Amino acid sequence: MWNVSSVPYLSPRQEGEVDAWSEEAAEAGRVGTQRLRDVTTEIPPPDVATALSLDPGASAVVRRRTMLLDGQPVELTDSWYPAEIAEGTALASMGKIKGGAVTLLANMGYSVHEAREDIVFRGATNTEAAELELASGTPVIVLSRTCLNTDGVAFEASVMVMVAEGRHLRYRLVAGPQR
């Protein structure tokens, strides 16, 4: 069973801290790594463009990564950023970002105030199955997350395709006044 919580992925890391994925895996006695597949600027799919409130035909920077658990691919993560935010920063460059994208964005004035998540269960496409080393059509979880700042501006939209077997998604929702 692999427990997943979104909260650690929304907070900037302190100097010297490992990324949230590595930390979460280590807490379970496992090794979490990632492989950056691609960084490019392109017109995003309609759902991502809508999530980021982009004008029709506007481009965005996408960072495509494969998340590995004990060396096995378990998740494909495509993180999209409006071009006007990402261009000229490490978000638009091939290579690991010191402190991670969440930390870089926070340092640029884009801290996560609200995250909206949408979860869909479906069969893996042929491409996803090949990347995740699954049989075509194997069930996957698709988690789409949009991060917004205190002004309600969406600055990141991520689409994560996860191996479904053994996953446990955990949510804590607080309603009403917080103490």
N, C-alpha and C positions, 0 to 999 in steps of 0.2 A: 504494500500500500504506500503510495506517495502522496503526502499531504501538501497542498499548495495554498498559500495565502497571498493576496495581491499587495497587502500593505507594505512589506519591505521593498517592493519594486517601485514604490511611489515616493520614497524618501531619499534625499541626497546622502551620500556616503561621506564619512569623516576621513581625513587624511590617513592613509595606511590601512583602511578597512577594505576587505575583499568585496567583490560585487555580491549582490543579493542572491544570485543563483548559486554561486560557489558556497556562500555561507549556509544557505538552506540545505544544500546537498551534504555539506560537512556535518551539520546538526543531525542528519540521518545516518552518519557514518559512511557516506558515499562521496564521490568526486564529481563535481559539476564544472564543466568547461563549456566554451562556446567557440564556434568557428564562424568568422565573418565571411559570408559567401559573396556579397556584392554591396557596393554603395553607388547609387546613381541618382540623377535628377530626371524625373519623367512625370507624365500626367498620370495621377493615381486612378484606381478604379472608382466608379461613381460613389460607392458607399464610403470610401475613405475621403474623397473630395467633399462629400456632404458633412462628414464628421468634423473635418477641419474648416468648414465654412469657406471653401475655396471657390473662386469664380470659375465658371465653365472654361475648360482648357488651361487652367493655371497648373503650374508644375509644382512638384514637391520632391524633397530628398527622401530616398528610402534606403534604410540599412537592413539588409537581409542576413539573418544569422541562423545557424543551426545550433541548438542547445543539446549538449551531450551529457549523459549521466553514466558514469563509469565507462566512458568511451563510446557508448551507444547513443545514436541520435534519438531524442525523445520529443523534440519540439522544433518547429520552424517558426521563427519570429521575424516579421516584417514591420519595422517601425518607420512611420512616415512623419515628416516635418514640413510645414510650409517653407517654400524656398526662401522667402524673405527673412525667415528666422535662421535657417540652417546654412545657407550659402556663405562661404568664407569662414566657416567654423569647422571644428573637428567632426561635427555631425556629417559633413559632406565629404570627409576624407576617408579613404580606405585605411583602416587600422583601429586598434583598440583606443577607446577614449579614457584617459586617466580619470578615475573616479566614476566613470560611467556617464551615460547620456543624461540621466536624471540630475546628477550633480552639476554637469556642464550647463544644462538648461537653468537650474536654480541660480547659478552664478551669473547667468545672462538676464535674470529677472523673471524667469518662467518657472515658478514653483507650483507644484500640484496642489490645488485647493479642492478640486472635485475630479473624481474619476467615474466614468460611465462605462459599464461593461455589458456586453451582450454575448450570450453563450448559445452555440448551436452544436448539435451532434449530427454527424453525417459520415458517409463513407469517404475514405481518402481518394483523391484523384490519382491518376497514374504517376504524375510528377511527384506529388507528396509521398505516395507510397514508396517510390524509388529513393527519395531523400531520407525517409524515415526507416527504410529497410523493412517495409511491411508488404503484405499481399495487397494488390489493388482492391479497393472497396472496404478494407478493414476499417472499423469504426474509429473516428478521430473526434476530438473536441476542438471546436474553433471558438476561441475567446477573442473578441474584439474590444479593445479598450481605448477610450478617448480621454485625454488629460486636459483639464482646463485650469486657468489661473483664477484669482479672485475676481477679475473683471468678466469672467465667463468666456475668455478667449481660449479656443482649442489650439494647442500647440504641438500635440503629439497624438497620433492614432496608430495603434499597434494591432496587428492581426497575428494571433498565435495559433498554429495548428499543432495540437498535442496528441501523442499516442494516448488513447483512452484507457487502455488496460492498466489497472493499478493506480489510476489517478483518483484523488479525493480533493475536491475543491472546497475550501472553507471560507465562509463569509461571516463577518460580524457587522451588523447594521445598528447604528445608534439613531433613534428617533427622538425628537423633542430636544429640550435644552440639555446641554452637556455640562457635567460638573467638573 
